């Protein structure tokens, strides 16, 4: 099943819009809840105040009208008809059939009749109605009612018109909706800008990575405002330098390998053809062919060995042992070659065991290469050192030859490097690879004589 990928730009915009919508919905819900609770609380307080004032006023009976008739006059409640929400309160009388029987002459009877009709439609009991919320054609109201203590079968109704507050809040909601719409447009604009600020560096870095994958290791001077992108760009440039250096080393390596392999092969072919044509002595030619074959075999073995180390950077079968024994064993194996050149070995070992965790084959290979190199240049003596040092152990091989020239010191461990009076090869490169395999280092020191040091940290590879 093919994986579907989404572009980062629209995803950022959608996430911002979702966040904005969530914030506005929370604000809208909270404000509406606050408004509803605030209006309800004030309406109830106002209705309670009117009811209490009306009850106290009519407790002693109402004044008769000017004609001395039975219709009582509603008391003056102007002091309690207004509240903090600026809503207008009214007091009027209804009979049991919800018909309007008395009201303030300044009030609109149509509005009061509409409230009465709504009460009748809701079948609200007028004897004890409390905080009834009504919506009519005339507006929105909170209504309470009690039985008229003076006139039988009549009820005093207290209504609070909150239409003005509702209109105000509808206006606020409309303003919030307009702000929301404007915020969406702003969010889309900034979302696109933010997306571009992310996707543009990603595209440039992606192109850089593509060029690296294609073999172009040229540095790119990319500048970004964001620190993370700049750090990634710097890291990629460092990688480009290392890859370029590695590529150059590999090209040089294969060129040198080709050259080093071609030389003995050409020599073998020439002598073989000479024997085949009868123009060379078979015995002498055979000796040369064997010598060149040994040289070729040694080079191929070195190439295979260093390839295994590069491919598997973890030592195999590492065991703790005494490095003095391994160095002594390597020197014993080259004793005959040293005696042939009238070269002696001098041992400068610690008396205490030099304990280290290592693979003996790897260590012997490194030490043998150092000793072979020393035998090539030594005049009469090679000094072998093996000792404990602060933080680790070290092996030293020093000869009494001419030493390494200052210009060659930084390159003696490079593969196929050929110094003054030397020959190209990878023996010392193997020494460095073995040292790095155990977290150590190989170093060539300036004269007198050739001096090489292998340093390993305490413990080795466990």
Residue pairs with C-beta under 8 A, 6 or more apart in sequence:
7 199
8 195
8 198
8 199
8 202
9 191
9 192
9 195
9 196
9 199
10 195
12 191
12 194
12 195
12 198
13 187
13 188
13 191
13 192
13 195
16 187
16 190
16 191
16 194
17 184
17 187
17 188
17 191
20 180
20 183
20 184
20 187
24 176
24 180
24 183
27 176
28 173
28 176
31 172
31 176
32 169
32 173
35 169
38 85
39 85
39 162
39 165
40 131
40 142
42 83
42 84
42 85
42 87
43 83
43 85
43 87
43 131
43 142
43 160
43 162
44 131
44 142
45 83
46 80
46 83
46 87
46 89
46 160
47 89
47 131
47 142
47 143
47 144
47 158
47 160
48 144
49 80
49 83
50 77
50 80
50 81
50 89
50 91
50 144
50 158
51 144
51 146
51 158
53 77
53 79
53 80
54 75
54 77
54 91
54 146
54 156
54 158
55 146
55 149
57 75
57 77
58 75
58 148
58 149
58 150
59 149
61 72
61 150
62 72
62 73
62 74
62 75
62 150
63 72
63 73
64 70
64 71
64 72
64 73
65 71
65 72
65 73
71 102
72 102
72 150
72 151
74 91
74 92
74 93
74 102
74 103
74 104
77 89
77 91
80 89
81 88
81 89
81 90
81 91
82 88
82 89
83 89
83 160
85 162
85 165
86 164
86 165
87 160
87 161
87 162
87 164
87 165
88 160
88 161
88 164
89 158
89 159
89 160
89 161
90 103
90 104
90 107
90 111
90 112
90 158
90 159
90 161
91 103
91 104
91 156
91 157
91 158
92 100
92 102
92 103
92 104
92 107
92 112
92 156
92 157
92 159
93 100
93 101
93 102
93 103
93 148
93 151
93 154
93 155
93 156
93 157
94 100
94 101
94 116
94 119
94 126
94 145
94 154
94 155
94 157
95 101
95 153
95 154
95 155
96 126
96 153
96 155
98 116
98 117
98 119
98 120
98 126
99 116
100 109
100 112
100 113
100 116
101 151
101 154
102 154
103 109
103 112
110 138
111 138
111 139
111 161
112 159
114 136
114 137
114 138
115 134
115 136
115 138
115 141
115 143
115 157
115 159
116 157
117 136
118 134
118 135
118 136
118 141
119 126
119 129
119 132
119 134
119 143
119 145
119 157
122 132
122 134
124 132
124 143
124 145
126 145
126 147
126 155
126 157
127 145
127 146
127 147
127 155
128 145
128 146
128 147
129 143
129 144
129 145
129 157
130 144
131 142
131 143
131 144
132 142
132 143
132 144
133 140
133 141
133 142
133 143
134 140
134 141
134 142
134 143
135 141
138 163
139 161
139 162
139 163
140 161
140 162
140 163
140 166
141 159
141 160
141 161
141 162
141 163
142 159
142 160
142 162
143 157
143 158
143 159
143 160
144 157
144 158
145 155
145 156
145 157
145 158
146 155
146 156
147 154
147 155
147 156
148 154
148 155
148 156
197 225
197 226
201 222
201 224
201 226
201 229
204 222
205 222
205 229
205 232
205 233
205 236
208 220
208 222
208 233
208 236
208 240
209 236
211 218
212 236
212 239
212 240
212 243
215 247
217 240
217 241
217 243
217 244
217 247
218 240
218 244
219 237
219 240
219 241
220 233
220 236
220 237
220 240
222 230
222 233
223 230
224 230
224 233
249 415
252 415
252 416
253 415
253 416
256 415
256 416
256 424
257 303
257 416
259 424
260 299
260 416
260 424
260 425
261 296
261 299
261 300
264 292
264 293
264 295
264 296
264 299
265 296
267 288
267 289
267 292
268 289
268 292
268 293
268 296
271 280
271 285
271 288
271 289
271 292
272 285
272 289
274 280
274 285
275 282
275 285
275 286
299 425
299 426
302 425
302 426
302 427
302 430
303 426
305 365
305 430
306 415
306 426
306 429
306 430
306 433
309 362
309 430
309 433
309 434
309 437
310 433
313 437
314 461
315 358
315 359
315 362
315 437
315 438
315 461
316 359
317 359
318 357
318 358
318 359
318 460
318 461
318 462
319 357
319 358
319 359
319 360
320 355
320 356
320 357
320 460
321 355
321 356
321 357
321 358
321 360
322 353
322 354
322 355
323 354
323 355
323 356
323 358
323 363
323 386
323 393
323 395
324 349
324 350
324 353
324 354
324 386
326 358
326 360
326 363
326 364
326 367
327 349
327 367
327 384
327 386
327 395
328 347
329 364
330 364
330 367
330 368
330 371
331 338
331 345
331 347
331 371
331 384
333 368
334 368
334 371
334 372
334 375
335 345
337 375
338 344
338 345
338 375
338 382
341 375
341 378
342 380
343 375
343 378
343 379
343 380
343 381
343 382
344 380
344 381
344 382
345 381
345 382
345 383
345 384
346 381
346 382
346 383
346 384
347 384
348 383
348 384
348 385
348 386
348 387
348 396
349 384
349 385
349 386
349 387
350 386
350 387
350 388
352 388
354 386
354 387
354 388
354 393
355 393
356 393
356 456
356 459
356 460
357 459
357 460
357 461
357 462
358 438
358 456
358 460
358 461
362 434
362 437
362 438
363 434
365 430
365 434
366 430
366 431
366 434
366 435
366 454
367 395
367 397
367 454
369 427
369 428
369 430
369 431
370 395
370 397
370 428
370 431
370 452
370 454
371 382
371 384
371 397
372 427
373 397
373 427
373 428
373 450
373 452
374 382
374 397
374 398
374 399
374 401
374 450
374 452
375 382
375 399
376 422
377 399
377 401
377 402
377 421
377 450
378 399
378 400
378 401
378 450
379 399
379 400
379 401
380 400
381 399
381 400
382 397
382 398
382 399
382 400
383 396
383 397
383 398
383 399
384 395
384 396
384 397
385 394
385 395
385 396
385 397
385 398
386 393
386 394
386 395
386 396
387 393
387 394
389 455
391 457
391 458
392 440
392 455
392 456
392 457
392 458
393 455
393 456
393 458
394 453
394 454
394 455
394 456
395 453
395 454
396 451
396 452
396 453
396 454
397 451
397 452
398 449
398 450
398 451
398 452
399 449
399 450
400 448
400 449
401 449
401 450
402 421
402 447
402 449
402 450
403 446
403 447
403 448
403 449
403 450
403 451
404 412
404 419
404 444
404 446
404 447
404 450
405 419
405 420
406 446
408 417
408 419
408 420
409 444
409 446
411 417
411 419
412 419
412 428
412 444
413 428
413 429
413 431
413 432
413 442
413 444
414 429
415 426
415 429
416 424
416 425
416 426
416 429
417 424
417 428
418 424
428 442
431 442
431 452
431 454
432 441
432 442
435 441
435 442
435 454
435 455
435 456
436 442
437 461
438 456
438 457
438 460
438 461
439 456
439 457
439 460
439 461
440 454
440 455
440 456
440 457
441 454
441 455
442 452
442 453
442 454
442 455
443 452
443 453
443 455
444 450
444 451
444 452
445 451
445 452
445 453
